[in-house]
Amino acid sequence: MERDFWLERWENEEIGFHQAEINPALQRFWPGLKVPAGGRVFVPLCGKSHDMGWLRERGHPIVGVELSTRACEQFFRERDLTPERISHEPFVIYRAAGYELWGGDFFHMPAEALTDVVAVYDRASLIALPPGMRGRYAAHMGRLVPGHAQVLLVSFEYPVDEMKGPPFSVTEREVRDYFGADFELDVFSRAQVLHEHPRFRARGLTRLEEVVYRLRRRG
């Protein structure tokens, strides 16, 4: 699950994790966050997600970070956009039409780039990481997310002996252990969603639960 793994997946177009449709949990639960109109939204490990387009259509400027610059370039090309390309070592920043994608390592993302962010959307970031990296991810999120911002986090739970991730199963207890020092967590929803993911059934899964959380800063 190190950087070469993901860069190779994008290079070889092995991107089964990329959803062709807008995530239903985003559409259902985003309005409940009551994110201010025009508020900037951070999308970590964003790939070329169509969810960013859905958020942008609702007036939110987007800042994303994605390891693969290939994914960033595909995102803009698929929207017929020609982004401004800025070198900001160790990142390449792509900007156009209210989107700002940082091509580079999430763990090097500077907090000053996100000071005006009002919300965070994590659909496939935490569950993309193996156990040894999740603590680092949560700790860096704790440093990045401004005090006033909320996080909408979408996670999976499934029998771990039935499928090897990614995506990985991350239990509620683990989510609370990772984020609980910095954030209060509310569970918005638990739903069985295996019928929506036939490729996971084909890999041997008999149960897949999608869990949606809201995270808010303590204090």
C-alpha positions as protocol buffer text, in pm:
chain_id: "A"
residue {
  index: 1
  type: MET
  ca { x: 0 y: 0 z: 0 }
}
residue {
  index: 2
  type: GLU
  ca { x: 300 y: 232 z: -33 }
}
residue {
  index: 3
  type: ARG
  ca { x: 311 y: 504 z: -299 }
}
residue {
  index: 4
  type: ASP
  ca { x: 438 y: 277 z: -577 }
}
residue {
  index: 5
  type: PHE
  ca { x: 135 y: 49 z: -535 }
}
residue {
  index: 6
  type: TRP
  ca { x: -112 y: 331 z: -607 }
}
residue {
  index: 7
  type: LEU
  ca { x: 98 y: 495 z: -877 }
}
residue {
  index: 8
  type: GLU
  ca { x: 115 y: 161 z: -1058 }
}
residue {
  index: 9
  type: ARG
  ca { x: -260 y: 113 z: -1027 }
}
residue {
  index: 10
  type: TRP
  ca { x: -322 y: 447 z: -1197 }
}
residue {
  index: 11
  type: GLU
  ca { x: -53 y: 387 z: -1458 }
}
residue {
  index: 12
  type: ASN
  ca { x: -208 y: 52 z: -1550 }
}
residue {
  index: 13
  type: GLU
  ca { x: -567 y: 183 z: -1528 }
}
residue {
  index: 14
  type: GLU
  ca { x: -642 y: -71 z: -1251 }
}
residue {
  index: 15
  type: ILE
  ca { x: -888 y: 166 z: -1085 }
}
residue {
  index: 16
  type: GLY
  ca { x: -1184 y: -46 z: -989 }
}
residue {
  index: 17
  type: PHE
  ca { x: -1210 y: 176 z: -680 }
}
residue {
  index: 18
  type: HIS
  ca { x: -1312 y: 469 z: -904 }
}
residue {
  index: 19
  type: GLN
  ca { x: -1691 y: 503 z: -893 }
}
residue {
  index: 20
  type: ALA
  ca { x: -1874 y: 589 z: -1214 }
}
residue {
  index: 21
  type: GLU
  ca { x: -2168 y: 731 z: -1018 }
}
residue {
  index: 22
  type: ILE
  ca { x: -2204 y: 988 z: -740 }
}
residue {
  index: 23
  type: ASN
  ca { x: -2182 y: 822 z: -401 }
}
residue {
  index: 24
  type: PRO
  ca { x: -2535 y: 781 z: -257 }
}
residue {
  index: 25
  type: ALA
  ca { x: -2417 y: 846 z: 100 }
}
residue {
  index: 26
  type: LEU
  ca { x: -2275 y: 1180 z: -8 }
}
residue {
  index: 27
  type: GLN
  ca { x: -2603 y: 1281 z: -169 }
}
residue {
  index: 28
  type: ARG
  ca { x: -2806 y: 1166 z: 130 }
}
residue {
  index: 29
  type: PHE
  ca { x: -2601 y: 1304 z: 418 }
}
residue {
  index: 30
  type: TRP
  ca { x: -2420 y: 1610 z: 284 }
}
residue {
  index: 31
  type: PRO
  ca { x: -2724 y: 1839 z: 329 }
}
residue {
  index: 32
  type: GLY
  ca { x: -2731 y: 1744 z: 698 }
}
residue {
  index: 33
  type: LEU
  ca { x: -2390 y: 1902 z: 753 }
}
residue {
  index: 34
  type: LYS
  ca { x: -2536 y: 2241 z: 660 }
}
residue {
  index: 35
  type: VAL
  ca { x: -2208 y: 2345 z: 503 }
}
residue {
  index: 36
  type: PRO
  ca { x: -2211 y: 2722 z: 434 }
}
residue {
  index: 37
  type: ALA
  ca { x: -2287 y: 2820 z: 77 }
}
residue {
  index: 38
  type: GLY
  ca { x: -1964 y: 2871 z: -113 }
}
residue {
  index: 39
  type: GLY
  ca { x: -1762 y: 2700 z: 161 }
}
residue {
  index: 40
  type: ARG
  ca { x: -1442 y: 2532 z: 49 }
}
residue {
  index: 41
  type: VAL
  ca { x: -1430 y: 2151 z: 76 }
}
residue {
  index: 42
  type: PHE
  ca { x: -1122 y: 1931 z: 117 }
}
residue {
  index: 43
  type: VAL
  ca { x: -1119 y: 1585 z: -45 }
}
residue {
  index: 44
  type: PRO
  ca { x: -818 y: 1373 z: 63 }
}
residue {
  index: 45
  type: LEU
  ca { x: -686 y: 1097 z: -166 }
}
residue {
  index: 46
  type: CYS
  ca { x: -933 y: 1230 z: -419 }
}
residue {
  index: 47
  type: GLY
  ca { x: -836 y: 1044 z: -737 }
}
residue {
  index: 48
  type: LYS
  ca { x: -1058 y: 1174 z: -1016 }
}
residue {
  index: 49
  type: SER
  ca { x: -1378 y: 1126 z: -817 }
}
residue {
  index: 50
  type: HIS
  ca { x: -1705 y: 1242 z: -971 }
}
residue {
  index: 51
  type: ASP
  ca { x: -1812 y: 1331 z: -617 }
}
residue {
  index: 52
  type: MET
  ca { x: -1596 y: 1642 z: -646 }
}
residue {
  index: 53
  type: GLY
  ca { x: -1804 y: 1751 z: -944 }
}
residue {
  index: 54
  type: TRP
  ca { x: -2124 y: 1698 z: -745 }
}
residue {
  index: 55
  type: LEU
  ca { x: -1990 y: 1915 z: -463 }
}
residue {
  index: 56
  type: ARG
  ca { x: -1869 y: 2181 z: -706 }
}
residue {
  index: 57
  type: GLU
  ca { x: -2211 y: 2194 z: -872 }
}
residue {
  index: 58
  type: ARG
  ca { x: -2349 y: 2289 z: -531 }
}
residue {
  index: 59
  type: GLY
  ca { x: -2122 y: 2590 z: -516 }
}
residue {
  index: 60
  type: HIS
  ca { x: -1831 y: 2453 z: -314 }
}
residue {
  index: 61
  type: PRO
  ca { x: -1476 y: 2529 z: -426 }
}
residue {
  index: 62
  type: ILE
  ca { x: -1278 y: 2205 z: -405 }
}
residue {
  index: 63
  type: VAL
  ca { x: -926 y: 2137 z: -281 }
}
residue {
  index: 64
  type: GLY
  ca { x: -810 y: 1780 z: -321 }
}
residue {
  index: 65
  type: VAL
  ca { x: -486 y: 1594 z: -276 }
}
residue {
  index: 66
  type: GLU
  ca { x: -396 y: 1292 z: -488 }
}
residue {
  index: 67
  type: LEU
  ca { x: -70 y: 1101 z: -510 }
}
residue {
  index: 68
  type: SER
  ca { x: -106 y: 1035 z: -884 }
}
residue {
  index: 69
  type: THR
  ca { x: -64 y: 1340 z: -1106 }
}
residue {
  index: 70
  type: ARG
  ca { x: -203 y: 1119 z: -1384 }
}
residue {
  index: 71
  type: ALA
  ca { x: -533 y: 1103 z: -1194 }
}
residue {
  index: 72
  type: CYS
  ca { x: -533 y: 1481 z: -1147 }
}
residue {
  index: 73
  type: GLU
  ca { x: -474 y: 1539 z: -1517 }
}
residue {
  index: 74
  type: GLN
  ca { x: -747 y: 1292 z: -1613 }
}
residue {
  index: 75
  type: PHE
  ca { x: -992 y: 1467 z: -1382 }
}
residue {
  index: 76
  type: PHE
  ca { x: -954 y: 1797 z: -1567 }
}
residue {
  index: 77
  type: ARG
  ca { x: -931 y: 1642 z: -1913 }
}
residue {
  index: 78
  type: GLU
  ca { x: -1256 y: 1451 z: -1863 }
}
residue {
  index: 79
  type: ARG
  ca { x: -1424 y: 1786 z: -1788 }
}
residue {
  index: 80
  type: ASP
  ca { x: -1269 y: 1963 z: -2086 }
}
residue {
  index: 81
  type: LEU
  ca { x: -1080 y: 2192 z: -1851 }
}
residue {
  index: 82
  type: THR
  ca { x: -725 y: 2318 z: -1900 }
}
residue {
  index: 83
  type: PRO
  ca { x: -585 y: 2379 z: -1553 }
}
residue {
  index: 84
  type: GLU
  ca { x: -317 y: 2621 z: -1449 }
}
residue {
  index: 85
  type: ARG
  ca { x: -20 y: 2406 z: -1344 }
}
residue {
  index: 86
  type: ILE
  ca { x: 191 y: 2533 z: -1054 }
}
residue {
  index: 87
  type: SER
  ca { x: 508 y: 2376 z: -915 }
}
residue {
  index: 88
  type: HIS
  ca { x: 502 y: 2389 z: -535 }
}
residue {
  index: 89
  type: GLU
  ca { x: 758 y: 2132 z: -423 }
}
residue {
  index: 90
  type: PRO
  ca { x: 698 y: 1851 z: -350 }
}
residue {
  index: 91
  type: PHE
  ca { x: 358 y: 1905 z: -518 }
}
residue {
  index: 92
  type: VAL
  ca { x: 221 y: 2001 z: -856 }
}
residue {
  index: 93
  type: ILE
  ca { x: -96 y: 2209 z: -810 }
}
residue {
  index: 94
  type: TYR
  ca { x: -367 y: 2206 z: -1078 }
}
residue {
  index: 95
  type: ARG
  ca { x: -628 y: 2486 z: -1075 }
}
residue {
  index: 96
  type: ALA
  ca { x: -932 y: 2551 z: -1291 }
}
residue {
  index: 97
  type: ALA
  ca { x: -1301 y: 2633 z: -1251 }
}
residue {
  index: 98
  type: GLY
  ca { x: -1303 y: 2624 z: -872 }
}
residue {
  index: 99
  type: TYR
  ca { x: -1102 y: 2303 z: -844 }
}
residue {
  index: 100
  type: GLU
  ca { x: -756 y: 2293 z: -689 }
}
residue {
  index: 101
  type: LEU
  ca { x: -589 y: 1951 z: -690 }
}
residue {
  index: 102
  type: TRP
  ca { x: -255 y: 1898 z: -522 }
}
residue {
  index: 103
  type: GLY
  ca { x: -63 y: 1622 z: -697 }
}
residue {
  index: 104
  type: GLY
  ca { x: 158 y: 1461 z: -436 }
}
residue {
  index: 105
  type: ASP
  ca { x: 174 y: 1280 z: -104 }
}
residue {
  index: 106
  type: PHE
  ca { x: -111 y: 1345 z: 140 }
}
residue {
  index: 107
  type: PHE
  ca { x: 131 y: 1315 z: 431 }
}
residue {
  index: 108
  type: HIS
  ca { x: 320 y: 1621 z: 303 }
}
residue {
  index: 109
  type: MET
  ca { x: 7 y: 1835 z: 262 }
}
residue {
  index: 110
  type: PRO
  ca { x: 59 y: 2167 z: 446 }
}
residue {
  index: 111
  type: ALA
  ca { x: -207 y: 2286 z: 688 }
}
residue {
  index: 112
  type: GLU
  ca { x: -181 y: 2643 z: 558 }
}
residue {
  index: 113
  type: ALA
  ca { x: -336 y: 2526 z: 230 }
}
residue {
  index: 114
  type: LEU
  ca { x: -658 y: 2440 z: 412 }
}
residue {
  index: 115
  type: THR
  ca { x: -713 y: 2723 z: 658 }
}
residue {
  index: 116
  type: ASP
  ca { x: -1037 y: 2833 z: 487 }
}
residue {
  index: 117
  type: VAL
  ca { x: -1181 y: 2482 z: 444 }
}
residue {
  index: 118
  type: VAL
  ca { x: -1523 y: 2439 z: 606 }
}
residue {
  index: 119
  type: ALA
  ca { x: -1579 y: 2068 z: 542 }
}
residue {
  index: 120
  type: VAL
  ca { x: -1394 y: 1748 z: 451 }
}
residue {
  index: 121
  type: TYR
  ca { x: -1525 y: 1456 z: 248 }
}
residue {
  index: 122
  type: ASP
  ca { x: -1356 y: 1117 z: 292 }
}
residue {
  index: 123
  type: ARG
  ca { x: -1523 y: 840 z: 94 }
}
residue {
  index: 124
  type: ALA
  ca { x: -1234 y: 607 z: 16 }
}
residue {
  index: 125
  type: SER
  ca { x: -928 y: 739 z: 194 }
}
residue {
  index: 126
  type: LEU
  ca { x: -923 y: 576 z: 537 }
}
residue {
  index: 127
  type: ILE
  ca { x: -1039 y: 242 z: 396 }
}
residue {
  index: 128
  type: ALA
  ca { x: -772 y: 254 z: 124 }
}
residue {
  index: 129
  type: LEU
  ca { x: -497 y: 235 z: 386 }
}
residue {
  index: 130
  type: PRO
  ca { x: -364 y: -72 z: 568 }
}
residue {
  index: 131
  type: PRO
  ca { x: -365 y: -68 z: 951 }
}
residue {
  index: 132
  type: GLY
  ca { x: -7 y: 55 z: 978 }
}
residue {
  index: 133
  type: MET
  ca { x: -85 y: 375 z: 788 }
}
residue {
  index: 134
  type: ARG
  ca { x: -428 y: 464 z: 931 }
}
residue {
  index: 135
  type: GLY
  ca { x: -294 y: 612 z: 1254 }
}
residue {
  index: 136
  type: ARG
  ca { x: -62 y: 839 z: 1055 }
}
residue {
  index: 137
  type: TYR
  ca { x: -350 y: 938 z: 831 }
}
residue {
  index: 138
  type: ALA
  ca { x: -578 y: 1027 z: 1125 }
}
residue {
  index: 139
  type: ALA
  ca { x: -301 y: 1218 z: 1302 }
}
residue {
  index: 140
  type: HIS
  ca { x: -227 y: 1423 z: 990 }
}
residue {
  index: 141
  type: MET
  ca { x: -597 y: 1490 z: 941 }
}
residue {
  index: 142
  type: GLY
  ca { x: -599 y: 1616 z: 1298 }
}
residue {
  index: 143
  type: ARG
  ca { x: -329 y: 1865 z: 1202 }
}
residue {
  index: 144
  type: LEU
  ca { x: -487 y: 1964 z: 871 }
}
residue {
  index: 145
  type: VAL
  ca { x: -857 y: 2008 z: 947 }
}
residue {
  index: 146
  type: PRO
  ca { x: -941 y: 2360 z: 1075 }
}
residue {
  index: 147
  type: GLY
  ca { x: -1125 y: 2381 z: 1406 }
}
residue {
  index: 148
  type: HIS
  ca { x: -1453 y: 2495 z: 1250 }
}
residue {
  index: 149
  type: ALA
  ca { x: -1468 y: 2225 z: 980 }
}
residue {
  index: 150
  type: GLN
  ca { x: -1678 y: 1908 z: 979 }
}
residue {
  index: 151
  type: VAL
  ca { x: -1581 y: 1575 z: 823 }
}
residue {
  index: 152
  type: LEU
  ca { x: -1814 y: 1338 z: 639 }
}
residue {
  index: 153
  type: LEU
  ca { x: -1644 y: 997 z: 654 }
}
residue {
  index: 154
  type: VAL
  ca { x: -1769 y: 689 z: 467 }
}
residue {
  index: 155
  type: SER
  ca { x: -1625 y: 356 z: 583 }
}
residue {
  index: 156
  type: PHE
  ca { x: -1674 y: -17 z: 522 }
}
residue {
  index: 157
  type: GLU
  ca { x: -1706 y: -312 z: 758 }
}
residue {
  index: 158
  type: TYR
  ca { x: -1695 y: -673 z: 636 }
}
residue {
  index: 159
  type: PRO
  ca { x: -1565 y: -1017 z: 745 }
}
residue {
  index: 160
  type: VAL
  ca { x: -1189 y: -972 z: 706 }
}
residue {
  index: 161
  type: ASP
  ca { x: -1128 y: -1341 z: 640 }
}
residue {
  index: 162
  type: GLU
  ca { x: -1339 y: -1321 z: 323 }
}
residue {
  index: 163
  type: MET
  ca { x: -1153 y: -1051 z: 130 }
}
residue {
  index: 164
  type: LYS
  ca { x: -812 y: -892 z: 125 }
}
residue {
  index: 165
  type: GLY
  ca { x: -818 y: -514 z: 94 }
}
residue {
  index: 166
  type: PRO
  ca { x: -809 y: -253 z: -33 }
}
residue {
  index: 167
  type: PRO
  ca { x: -1069 y: -139 z: 41 }
}
residue {
  index: 168
  type: PHE
  ca { x: -1016 y: -248 z: 399 }
}
residue {
  index: 169
  type: SER
  ca { x: -1268 y: -315 z: 672 }
}
residue {
  index: 170
  type: VAL
  ca { x: -1242 y: -55 z: 949 }
}
residue {
  index: 171
  type: THR
  ca { x: -1466 y: -105 z: 1251 }
}
residue {
  index: 172
  type: GLU
  ca { x: -1637 y: 171 z: 1446 }
}
residue {
  index: 173
  type: ARG
  ca { x: -1407 y: 103 z: 1741 }
}
residue {
  index: 174
  type: GLU
  ca { x: -1105 y: 153 z: 1516 }
}
residue {
  index: 175
  type: VAL
  ca { x: -1247 y: 476 z: 1372 }
}
residue {
  index: 176
  type: ARG
  ca { x: -1301 y: 606 z: 1725 }
}
residue {
  index: 177
  type: ASP
  ca { x: -951 y: 500 z: 1827 }
}
residue {
  index: 178
  type: TYR
  ca { x: -796 y: 674 z: 1527 }
}
residue {
  index: 179
  type: PHE
  ca { x: -990 y: 999 z: 1544 }
}
residue {
  index: 180
  type: GLY
  ca { x: -1132 y: 1020 z: 1896 }
}
residue {
  index: 181
  type: ALA
  ca { x: -853 y: 1230 z: 2045 }
}
residue {
  index: 182
  type: ASP
  ca { x: -926 y: 1518 z: 1806 }
}
residue {
  index: 183
  type: PHE
  ca { x: -1288 y: 1468 z: 1701 }
}
residue {
  index: 184
  type: GLU
  ca { x: -1632 y: 1384 z: 1833 }
}
residue {
  index: 185
  type: LEU
  ca { x: -1795 y: 1117 z: 1617 }
}
residue {
  index: 186
  type: ASP
  ca { x: -2160 y: 1068 z: 1527 }
}
residue {
  index: 187
  type: VAL
  ca { x: -2279 y: 766 z: 1330 }
}
residue {
  index: 188
  type: PHE
  ca { x: -2519 y: 889 z: 1061 }
}
residue {
  index: 189
  type: SER
  ca { x: -2597 y: 552 z: 909 }
}
residue {
  index: 190
  type: ARG
  ca { x: -2526 y: 180 z: 887 }
}
residue {
  index: 191
  type: ALA
  ca { x: -2645 y: 5 z: 573 }
}
residue {
  index: 192
  type: GLN
  ca { x: -2590 y: -327 z: 399 }
}
residue {
  index: 193
  type: VAL
  ca { x: -2458 y: -240 z: 52 }
}
residue {
  index: 194
  type: LEU
  ca { x: -2312 y: -560 z: -92 }
}
residue {
  index: 195
  type: HIS
  ca { x: -2577 y: -555 z: -367 }
}
residue {
  index: 196
  type: GLU
  ca { x: -2428 y: -225 z: -487 }
}
residue {
  index: 197
  type: HIS
  ca { x: -2079 y: -377 z: -522 }
}
residue {
  index: 198
  type: PRO
  ca { x: -2090 y: -698 z: -727 }
}
residue {
  index: 199
  type: ARG
  ca { x: -1713 y: -699 z: -769 }
}
residue {
  index: 200
  type: PHE
  ca { x: -1674 y: -749 z: -393 }
}
residue {
  index: 201
  type: ARG
  ca { x: -1927 y: -1032 z: -396 }
}
residue {
  index: 202
  type: ALA
  ca { x: -1719 y: -1186 z: -675 }
}
residue {
  index: 203
  type: ARG
  ca { x: -1416 y: -1164 z: -447 }
}
residue {
  index: 204
  type: GLY
  ca { x: -1596 y: -1373 z: -185 }
}
residue {
  index: 205
  type: LEU
  ca { x: -1772 y: -1124 z: 41 }
}
residue {
  index: 206
  type: THR
  ca { x: -2100 y: -1231 z: 201 }
}
residue {
  index: 207
  type: ARG
  ca { x: -2162 y: -907 z: 392 }
}
residue {
  index: 208
  type: LEU
  ca { x: -2063 y: -545 z: 336 }
}
residue {
  index: 209
  type: GLU
  ca { x: -2176 y: -269 z: 567 }
}
residue {
  index: 210
  type: GLU
  ca { x: -2130 y: 97 z: 482 }
}
residue {
  index: 211
  type: VAL
  ca { x: -2098 y: 320 z: 787 }
}
residue {
  index: 212
  type: VAL
  ca { x: -2126 y: 698 z: 756 }
}
residue {
  index: 213
  type: TYR
  ca { x: -1982 y: 924 z: 1025 }
}
residue {
  index: 214
  type: ARG
  ca { x: -1975 y: 1293 z: 1101 }
}
residue {
  index: 215
  type: LEU
  ca { x: -1661 y: 1416 z: 1276 }
}
residue {
  index: 216
  type: ARG
  ca { x: -1648 y: 1748 z: 1460 }
}
residue {
  index: 217
  type: ARG
  ca { x: -1360 y: 1902 z: 1650 }
}
residue {
  index: 218
  type: ARG
  ca { x: -1360 y: 1852 z: 2024 }
}
residue {
  index: 219
  type: GLY
  ca { x: -1403 y: 2169 z: 2223 }
}
